[in-house]
Amino acid sequence: MKLYQKEIRLRAHKRGFHLITKEVLDSISEIAAIEQGILQVFIKHTSASLTINENADATVRVDFESHMNVMVPEDAPYYKHNYEGSDDMPAHIKASIMGASVQIPITHGRLNLGIWQGIYLCEHRDHAMGRELVLTAFGS
């Protein structure tokens, strides 16, 4: 069993959904040494999230942002946690809905994603700093 783990910091992204597959792959070249395994990508934040979805058409990412903003609006009158800004509590809810990690199979030293799949950083804050990820690749 081989096990590799790295922490990386992504540059700051504006609010929205951003493809980060290349940044992840560029940061953990050790995947090439794994014939069969898993890559786990974990985000160390409570107001941003990760998911896997469409990597070809950018309008999918725009629609994700639009839908999440309707589903989880800002300034809901029942929010108590609002001292960090009107985008903060909705960001926490969105992050919990979307999730803090993704797992991708590794096959023959490559991520075994579908042809139209990519890893998204889901940035839920208006003015976020860079985000930290833990990349863990393991397998044989």
C-alpha positions in Angstrom: 0.0 0.0 0.0 1.3 3.4 -1.0 0.1 6.5 0.9 0.8 10.1 -0.1 -0.6 13.3 1.6 -0.1 16.9 0.8 -1.6 20.2 1.9 -2.0 22.9 -0.7 -3.3 26.4 -0.7 -5.5 27.5 -3.6 -5.3 31.1 -4.7 -8.3 33.3 -3.7 -11.3 32.8 -6.0 -14.4 35.0 -6.3 -17.7 33.7 -5.1 -18.9 30.9 -7.4 -18.0 27.5 -8.7 -14.5 27.0 -10.0 -12.7 24.0 -11.7 -9.6 23.1 -9.7 -8.8 19.6 -11.2 -5.6 20.8 -12.8 -4.4 22.5 -9.6 -5.0 19.3 -7.7 -3.3 17.1 -10.2 -0.3 19.5 -10.5 0.1 19.2 -6.7 0.2 15.5 -6.3 2.1 13.8 -9.1 2.6 10.7 -6.9 -0.8 9.5 -8.2 1.2 8.2 -11.2 2.7 5.6 -8.8 -0.7 4.1 -7.9 -2.2 1.4 -10.1 -5.5 1.2 -8.2 -6.5 3.5 -5.4 -8.3 6.6 -4.2 -7.6 10.3 -4.1 -9.4 12.1 -1.4 -9.6 15.9 -1.6 -10.7 17.6 1.7 -11.2 21.3 2.2 -10.3 22.8 5.6 -13.0 25.4 5.7 -16.6 25.8 6.8 -17.7 28.4 4.2 -16.5 26.7 1.0 -17.0 23.2 -0.3 -16.0 20.7 -3.0 -18.0 18.7 -5.6 -17.5 16.9 -8.9 -19.5 17.9 -11.9 -19.4 19.2 -15.5 -16.0 20.3 -16.7 -16.8 21.5 -20.3 -19.6 24.0 -20.2 -19.0 27.0 -17.9 -22.7 27.8 -17.7 -23.2 24.8 -15.5 -21.0 26.5 -12.8 -23.0 29.8 -13.3 -26.3 27.9 -12.9 -25.0 26.1 -9.7 -24.2 29.5 -8.2 -27.6 30.9 -9.2 -29.5 27.9 -7.9 -27.7 27.8 -4.5 -28.4 31.5 -4.0 -32.1 30.9 -4.5 -32.1 27.7 -2.4 -30.1 29.4 0.5 -30.7 33.1 0.4 -28.8 35.8 2.3 -30.4 37.9 5.0 -33.0 35.3 6.0 -34.8 36.8 9.1 -34.2 33.7 11.2 -30.4 33.7 10.9 -28.8 34.4 14.2 -25.2 34.0 13.0 -24.8 37.2 11.0 -21.9 39.2 12.5 -19.5 38.1 9.8 -21.6 39.5 7.0 -24.8 38.6 5.2 -23.0 35.9 3.1 -21.6 34.1 6.1 -24.4 31.9 7.4 -25.6 31.0 3.9 -22.0 30.0 3.1 -22.0 27.6 6.1 -25.3 26.1 5.0 -24.1 25.7 1.3 -20.8 24.1 2.5 -22.7 21.5 4.5 -25.1 20.8 1.6 -22.3 20.4 -0.9 -19.7 18.7 1.3 -16.1 19.0 2.5 -14.5 16.3 0.5 -14.6 14.2 -2.7 -13.2 10.8 -3.5 -12.0 9.9 -6.9 -10.8 6.4 -8.1 -7.2 6.2 -9.3 -6.7 3.7 -12.1 -3.4 3.0 -13.8 -1.8 6.1 -12.3 -4.6 8.5 -13.4 -7.8 9.9 -11.9 -10.7 7.8 -13.2 -13.1 10.7 -13.8 -15.8 10.6 -16.5 -15.0 12.5 -19.7 -17.1 15.5 -18.6 -16.2 15.5 -14.9 -14.0 17.9 -13.0 -13.4 18.9 -9.4 -15.0 22.1 -8.3 -14.1 24.5 -5.6 -17.4 25.9 -4.4 -16.6 29.3 -3.0 -19.6 30.6 -1.0 -18.1 33.9 0.4 -18.0 37.2 -1.3 -14.4 38.0 -0.2 -12.6 34.8 0.7 -8.9 34.3 1.0 -7.2 31.3 -0.5 -8.5 27.9 0.6 -6.5 25.0 2.0 -6.9 21.5 0.8 -5.6 18.2 2.0 -4.9 15.7 -0.8 -4.6 12.1 0.2 -3.8 9.4 -2.4 -3.5 5.8 -1.4 -3.6 2.5 -3.1 -1.3 -0.2 -4.6 
